[in-house]
Amino acid sequence: MSDEDVERLIELVKGISCKINLISFNPHSGSFFKPTKYERMIEFRNTLAGAGLIVFLRLSRGDDQLASCGQLGKPGTIQAPLLRVPEQFQMAIGSST
């Protein structure tokens, strides 16, 4: 999550009555993405709240089942195929590929 991300989110929801839930990404073998550090999530939340938005920092649950944050599945011996990271998100994983 970058400063640019938080500003884009603020702009996106401007004028929309909403609540924003921030939930850490659950890593799994099918993704190169990694969870955001807790301290950074706090900063992100504080910036959103400072812009007048209603925001909750939620505990991640279901990581033992890959169920939280959109990864439904069960860990096992079969490895999920690696997902191609879209170009605009390459900087999030520190890759230029």
Contacts in CASP RR format, 6 or more apart in sequence:
PFRMAT RR
TARGET T0000
AUTHOR 0000-0000-0000
METHOD contacts of the structure
MODEL  1
MSDEDVERLIELVKGISCKINLISFNPHSGSFFKPTKYERMIEFRNTLAG
AGLIVFLRLSRGDDQLASCGQLGKPGTIQAPLLRVPEQFQMAIGSST
1 36 0 8 1.000
1 40 0 8 1.000
1 41 0 8 1.000
1 44 0 8 1.000
2 91 0 8 1.000
3 47 0 8 1.000
5 44 0 8 1.000
6 44 0 8 1.000
6 47 0 8 1.000
6 48 0 8 1.000
9 20 0 8 1.000
9 48 0 8 1.000
10 47 0 8 1.000
10 48 0 8 1.000
10 51 0 8 1.000
10 53 0 8 1.000
13 20 0 8 1.000
13 53 0 8 1.000
18 53 0 8 1.000
18 54 0 8 1.000
19 54 0 8 1.000
19 55 0 8 1.000
19 56 0 8 1.000
20 48 0 8 1.000
20 53 0 8 1.000
20 54 0 8 1.000
20 55 0 8 1.000
20 56 0 8 1.000
21 55 0 8 1.000
21 56 0 8 1.000
21 58 0 8 1.000
22 41 0 8 1.000
22 44 0 8 1.000
22 45 0 8 1.000
22 55 0 8 1.000
22 56 0 8 1.000
22 57 0 8 1.000
22 58 0 8 1.000
23 58 0 8 1.000
23 59 0 8 1.000
23 60 0 8 1.000
23 68 0 8 1.000
23 69 0 8 1.000
24 35 0 8 1.000
24 36 0 8 1.000
24 38 0 8 1.000
24 41 0 8 1.000
24 60 0 8 1.000
24 69 0 8 1.000
25 33 0 8 1.000
25 34 0 8 1.000
25 35 0 8 1.000
25 36 0 8 1.000
25 69 0 8 1.000
26 35 0 8 1.000
26 60 0 8 1.000
26 62 0 8 1.000
26 63 0 8 1.000
26 66 0 8 1.000
26 68 0 8 1.000
26 69 0 8 1.000
26 71 0 8 1.000
27 33 0 8 1.000
27 34 0 8 1.000
27 35 0 8 1.000
28 66 0 8 1.000
28 71 0 8 1.000
28 75 0 8 1.000
28 80 0 8 1.000
29 79 0 8 1.000
29 80 0 8 1.000
30 79 0 8 1.000
30 80 0 8 1.000
30 81 0 8 1.000
30 82 0 8 1.000
30 83 0 8 1.000
31 71 0 8 1.000
31 82 0 8 1.000
31 83 0 8 1.000
32 82 0 8 1.000
32 83 0 8 1.000
32 85 0 8 1.000
32 93 0 8 1.000
32 95 0 8 1.000
33 85 0 8 1.000
33 89 0 8 1.000
33 92 0 8 1.000
33 93 0 8 1.000
34 93 0 8 1.000
35 60 0 8 1.000
36 44 0 8 1.000
41 57 0 8 1.000
42 57 0 8 1.000
45 55 0 8 1.000
45 57 0 8 1.000
48 55 0 8 1.000
49 55 0 8 1.000
60 68 0 8 1.000
60 69 0 8 1.000
61 67 0 8 1.000
61 68 0 8 1.000
62 68 0 8 1.000
64 75 0 8 1.000
65 73 0 8 1.000
65 74 0 8 1.000
65 75 0 8 1.000
66 72 0 8 1.000
66 73 0 8 1.000
66 74 0 8 1.000
66 75 0 8 1.000
67 73 0 8 1.000
85 92 0 8 1.000
85 93 0 8 1.000
85 95 0 8 1.000
90 96 0 8 1.000
90 97 0 8 1.000
END
